[in-house]
Amino acid sequence: MKGRSKIFCVAFLALFWCIPVWADVGFGQKTDYHTDYYMVVESKSGGVHLYADADTSTARLNQELILNGTSLHIRGEKKDGAGRAWGLTEYHGMNGFVQLDELKPVTLTEAIQSEFSEEGIKDVDYEQVVSSEEESVKVYRGPGKKFGEISSAAIKKGETVHISKEVLTKDEELWGKVTGREKNGWIKMDKKIETVDMSVPEEEPKETSVETVDGISGLFMNPVLWIAAAGIFLVLVFLYFLKLK
């Protein structure tokens, strides 16, 4: 009897620990239907929790609140027994459910803007060369993997791209906006990307020797020089007429 109790306890604990693992990789989670839209956390309590399923009695995946202002990509919806709507999303690599009545629907642009403060984004203007260990780097619709990858927009290794904006997200990740391509998007700025200064250095203006110019001007303005020159000219004229006689 005691042996069966131990086996039951071990099995229960294993199941308990597996729930968060399944949630992390997105296994064992079903939704009523798939979706593809964005919402921003706007809760009276200051944030929301992420659960393994659409039920507050299931495992809570996050240790700290997902704070107000955080954008979430809702990939599916599901209703619990009480008829409340839940959304399937990913947060810090964990897949789980959040209550939709604690969120506010936003556009993609608004979701991107919610990821950083005004101080967190800056306009830049430089070129970068992709030097990834892989053959290409993925391009996303916003500064974060949650915004989804842009198909057929990957940047090949060795390709030069133009970066027009830099964003430091709330997760302390640096992202750059790639422009000037057929499909613009965002790439994560990490060791896979090598910054290259493509600007042409400006030539320094050549300095004119003021001393030389001033020295020559001063020489011609010397009255002694003009008197000497006039005297030589008169002597030459006198010798010329003397020769004619």
C-alpha positions as CSV (number, residue, x, y, z in Angstrom):
1,M,0.0,0.0,0.0
2,K,2.8,2.4,0.9
3,G,4.6,1.5,-2.3
4,R,1.5,2.5,-4.4
5,S,1.2,5.8,-2.5
6,K,4.8,6.6,-3.3
7,I,4.2,5.8,-7.0
8,F,1.1,7.9,-7.0
9,C,3.0,10.9,-5.4
10,V,5.8,10.6,-7.9
11,A,3.4,10.5,-10.8
12,F,1.5,13.5,-9.5
13,L,4.6,15.6,-9.1
14,A,5.9,14.6,-12.6
15,L,2.6,15.7,-14.1
16,F,2.7,18.9,-12.1
17,W,6.2,19.8,-13.3
18,C,5.3,18.8,-16.9
19,I,2.5,21.3,-17.2
20,P,4.8,24.4,-17.4
21,V,7.2,22.6,-19.7
22,W,4.4,21.8,-22.1
23,A,3.3,25.4,-21.9
24,D,6.8,26.6,-22.6
25,V,7.0,24.8,-25.9
26,G,3.3,25.2,-26.9
27,F,2.3,21.5,-26.5
28,G,-1.0,20.3,-25.0
29,Q,-2.8,23.7,-25.5
30,K,-5.9,23.8,-27.7
31,T,-7.9,26.9,-28.6
32,D,-11.4,27.3,-30.0
33,Y,-10.0,29.0,-33.0
34,H,-6.8,30.6,-34.3
35,T,-6.3,34.3,-34.4
36,D,-3.6,36.8,-35.4
37,Y,-3.9,40.2,-33.7
38,Y,-2.3,42.3,-31.0
39,M,-3.4,43.6,-27.6
40,V,-1.8,45.7,-24.9
41,V,-2.1,44.9,-21.2
42,E,-4.4,47.4,-19.5
43,S,-5.4,45.9,-16.2
44,K,-6.7,47.7,-13.1
45,S,-4.3,45.5,-11.0
46,G,-1.3,46.8,-13.0
47,G,-0.7,43.7,-15.0
48,V,-1.8,40.1,-15.8
49,H,-0.6,36.6,-15.3
50,L,0.1,33.9,-17.8
51,Y,-1.5,30.5,-17.2
52,A,-0.9,27.0,-18.7
53,D,-4.6,26.9,-19.7
54,A,-7.6,29.0,-19.8
55,D,-8.3,28.6,-16.1
56,T,-6.8,30.3,-13.1
57,S,-6.6,27.0,-11.3
58,T,-3.9,25.8,-13.8
59,A,-0.1,26.5,-13.4
60,R,0.9,30.1,-13.4
61,L,3.9,30.5,-15.7
62,N,5.2,34.0,-14.9
63,Q,6.8,34.8,-11.6
64,E,6.1,38.6,-12.0
65,L,3.2,40.4,-13.5
66,I,3.1,41.1,-17.2
67,L,2.9,44.9,-16.7
68,N,0.5,47.3,-18.2
69,G,1.7,48.6,-21.6
70,T,3.2,45.3,-22.7
71,S,2.0,44.2,-26.1
72,L,1.0,40.6,-26.7
73,H,0.4,38.7,-29.9
74,I,-2.8,36.7,-29.5
75,R,-2.6,33.5,-31.6
76,G,-5.8,31.9,-30.5
77,E,-8.9,32.3,-28.3
78,K,-10.6,30.0,-25.9
79,K,-13.5,30.3,-23.4
80,D,-13.5,28.8,-19.9
81,G,-16.4,27.2,-18.1
82,A,-17.7,30.6,-16.9
83,G,-17.7,32.0,-20.5
84,R,-14.7,34.3,-20.0
85,A,-12.5,34.8,-23.1
86,W,-8.8,33.8,-22.9
87,G,-6.1,34.4,-25.4
88,L,-3.1,32.2,-26.3
89,T,0.2,34.1,-26.4
90,E,3.9,33.8,-25.9
91,Y,5.8,35.7,-23.3
92,H,9.5,35.3,-22.6
93,G,9.5,32.0,-24.4
94,M,6.5,30.7,-22.5
95,N,3.2,29.8,-24.3
96,G,0.1,30.3,-22.2
97,F,-3.2,32.0,-21.7
98,V,-4.2,35.5,-20.5
99,Q,-7.6,36.9,-19.8
100,L,-8.7,39.1,-22.7
101,D,-10.8,41.4,-20.6
102,E,-7.5,42.6,-19.0
103,L,-6.2,43.7,-22.5
104,K,-6.9,46.4,-25.0
105,P,-6.9,45.7,-28.8
106,V,-4.4,47.7,-30.7
107,T,-3.0,47.9,-34.3
108,L,0.4,46.6,-35.2
109,T,1.8,50.1,-35.1
110,E,0.4,50.8,-31.7
111,A,1.7,47.5,-30.4
112,I,5.2,48.4,-31.6
113,Q,5.1,51.8,-30.0
114,S,4.1,50.2,-26.7
115,E,7.3,48.3,-26.6
116,F,9.5,51.4,-25.9
117,S,9.3,54.8,-24.5
118,E,10.1,58.0,-26.4
119,E,13.6,57.8,-24.9
120,G,13.9,54.1,-26.1
121,I,13.9,54.9,-29.8
122,K,16.3,57.0,-31.9
123,D,16.8,57.8,-35.5
124,V,20.0,56.6,-37.0
125,D,21.6,56.5,-40.4
126,Y,24.3,53.9,-41.0
127,E,25.0,50.7,-43.0
128,Q,25.4,47.2,-41.6
129,V,26.8,44.0,-43.0
130,V,25.3,40.7,-42.0
131,S,28.0,38.4,-40.8
132,S,25.9,35.7,-39.2
133,E,27.2,32.2,-38.6
134,E,24.0,31.1,-40.3
135,E,23.2,31.8,-44.0
136,S,20.7,34.5,-43.2
137,V,19.1,36.6,-40.5
138,K,15.3,36.7,-40.0
139,V,13.4,40.0,-40.4
140,Y,10.4,40.7,-38.2
141,R,7.4,43.1,-38.5
142,G,8.3,44.8,-35.2
143,P,11.1,45.0,-32.6
144,G,10.6,41.6,-31.2
145,K,9.9,38.0,-32.3
146,K,6.3,38.4,-31.0
147,F,5.5,40.6,-34.0
148,G,6.1,37.7,-36.4
149,E,8.6,37.0,-39.1
150,I,8.2,38.6,-42.6
151,S,8.2,35.8,-45.1
152,S,10.7,36.1,-48.0
153,A,12.5,39.0,-46.2
154,A,15.5,37.2,-44.7
155,I,18.8,39.0,-45.0
156,K,21.5,36.9,-46.5
157,K,24.9,36.5,-45.0
158,G,27.3,39.2,-46.4
159,E,24.4,41.5,-47.5
160,T,24.6,45.2,-46.6
161,V,21.5,46.9,-45.2
162,H,20.6,50.4,-44.1
163,I,19.5,50.9,-40.5
164,S,17.2,53.9,-39.9
165,K,16.0,53.4,-36.3
166,E,17.2,51.7,-33.2
167,V,15.0,50.5,-30.4
168,L,15.8,49.3,-26.9
169,T,12.8,47.2,-25.8
170,K,11.5,46.7,-22.3
171,D,13.2,43.3,-22.4
172,E,16.6,45.2,-22.8
173,E,17.0,43.9,-26.4
174,L,18.4,46.2,-29.1
175,W,16.6,46.1,-32.5
176,G,17.3,47.9,-35.7
177,K,14.8,48.9,-38.4
178,V,16.0,47.9,-41.9
179,T,14.8,50.2,-44.7
180,G,15.5,50.6,-48.4
181,R,14.6,47.0,-49.3
182,E,11.6,45.5,-51.0
183,K,10.3,44.4,-47.6
184,N,11.4,46.5,-44.7
185,G,11.4,45.2,-41.2
186,W,13.3,44.8,-37.9
187,I,16.3,42.7,-37.0
188,K,17.8,41.9,-33.6
189,M,21.1,43.7,-33.1
190,D,23.4,41.2,-31.6
191,K,26.8,39.5,-32.3
192,K,25.5,38.1,-35.5
193,I,25.4,41.6,-37.0
194,E,28.6,43.5,-37.7
195,T,28.5,47.2,-37.8
196,V,30.5,48.7,-40.7
197,D,31.1,52.4,-41.2
198,M,30.2,53.0,-44.9
199,S,30.4,56.8,-44.8
200,V,33.0,58.6,-46.9
201,P,35.4,60.6,-44.8
202,E,35.3,64.3,-45.5
203,E,38.5,65.8,-46.7
204,E,40.0,68.4,-44.4
205,P,40.2,71.9,-46.1
206,K,43.7,72.8,-47.1
207,E,45.0,75.7,-45.1
208,T,46.3,78.7,-47.1
209,S,49.6,80.0,-45.9
210,V,48.6,83.5,-44.7
211,E,52.2,84.2,-43.8
212,T,53.4,83.7,-47.3
213,V,50.7,85.9,-48.9
214,D,51.1,88.6,-46.3
215,G,54.9,88.5,-46.7
216,I,54.7,89.0,-50.5
217,S,52.1,91.7,-50.1
218,G,54.2,93.4,-47.5
219,L,57.2,93.3,-49.8
220,F,55.5,95.1,-52.6
221,M,54.1,97.7,-50.3
222,N,57.6,98.6,-49.1
223,P,58.3,102.3,-50.3
224,V,62.1,101.7,-50.3
225,L,61.6,99.0,-52.9
226,W,59.7,101.3,-55.2
227,I,62.3,104.1,-54.9
228,A,65.1,101.6,-55.7
229,A,63.2,100.3,-58.7
230,A,62.5,103.8,-60.0
231,G,66.2,104.7,-59.6
232,I,67.3,101.6,-61.6
233,F,64.7,102.5,-64.3
234,L,66.0,106.1,-64.6
235,V,69.6,104.8,-64.9
236,L,68.7,102.4,-67.7
237,V,66.9,105.3,-69.6
238,F,69.9,107.6,-69.2
239,L,72.3,104.9,-70.5
240,Y,69.9,104.2,-73.4
241,F,69.9,107.9,-74.6
242,L,73.7,108.2,-73.9
243,K,74.2,105.3,-76.3
244,L,72.1,107.0,-79.0
245,K,74.4,110.1,-78.9
